Amino acid sequence: MVGRKANAWAARDATGHLSPYSFHLRDTGIEDVVLRVMYCGIDHTDLHQIRGELTSNTKYPLVPGHEVVGEVVELGSEVKKFRVGDIVGVGGIVGSCGECSLCNSNLDQYCSHRILPYNAVYKDGTPTHGGFSSNMVVHQRFAVKIPEKLAPEQAAPLLCAGVTAYSPLKQWMGCNENVKGGIMGLGGVGHLGVKIAKAMGHHVTVISSSDKKRKEAMEDLNADAFLVSTDKDEMRTAANSLDYILDTIPVFHSLQSYLSLLKTQGKLILVGAPQQPLHIQAGDMILGKKTITGSFIGSMEEVQELLDFWAGKGMTTMIELVKMSYVNNAFERMEKNDVRYRFVLDVASSNLE
């Protein structure tokens, strides 16, 4: 089948400014689904990508977007997972080798041949384009079903930001003893981390460098405690109290003071991705048998788990729904942390031309 025309908004250069753009989708393979894009989340990674900040080989025009919710409008001949009319989600990867030990263990996101939703190339040599577009083609392996009880616009942030928090936190799901966790950063990933950890039954402390977000953390997100990391007395009192810390901060920060908050055998989990090296004292790690680890989005199985978990508990994401014509303003505001807590593009009702 010949790929259909899609209308989108794309960046043409490293200024990152988006404007209307049209292209042809790749041919529909036998295991592909074609989506009519309905909604797409806006993520900090999108901003870094359109500015060419994550690689020296950014390919323009670049259509961003990797928290995509759409309606299935066409199926490849071998698609068994979905039907026309299904509402599905596409997240942080759209392909992998499918043959290595990681892919065979449902860890495609760590495959060295993983294919990103944009600024990458499919196996047939065509460029990938993200969800800031009228349509999208994706292999059925890399799409998930949106539960009927979950509004599609509510699902969008869960496909990347949400599963980025869920994947490392689920190791403590169902623990009999009271798990105490800390969440560093209260942005797109951080606020979802708080909601997920609370829904898992954890005692949650939000950790911030100032007192500015105390009210929203405690009242809007129902955190159990709020800790100002620059307050030495508060930090001293909270020492050795946490089983884990989920670090969602995407800019440089020292890890040293936060490690003191962990109990013996506690874990600090990095999911933000600062470009500069982060520093620690080895002695603090050794004497407390502490671990610093990282986590990259989540498996396709975990994305579906999170969507079902979220819908089953009747939870809601905190989003600001905007049209595509507002997207450049949304990026400016997001860079200033002027959103609570996630922009979602209403693609289907936007004029993309």
Helices and strands as residue ranges (DSSP letters): E 5-11, E 18-24, E 32-41, H 44-50, E 68-75, E 87-90, G 103-105, G 108-110, E 135-139, G 140-142, E 144-145, H 152-155, G 156-159, H 161-169, G 170-172, E 180-184, H 188-199, E 203-208, H 214-215, I 216-220, E 225-228, H 232-237, E 242-247, H 256-259, E 262-270, H 282-288, E 291-294, H 300-312, E 319-322, G 324-326, H 327-335, E 342-346
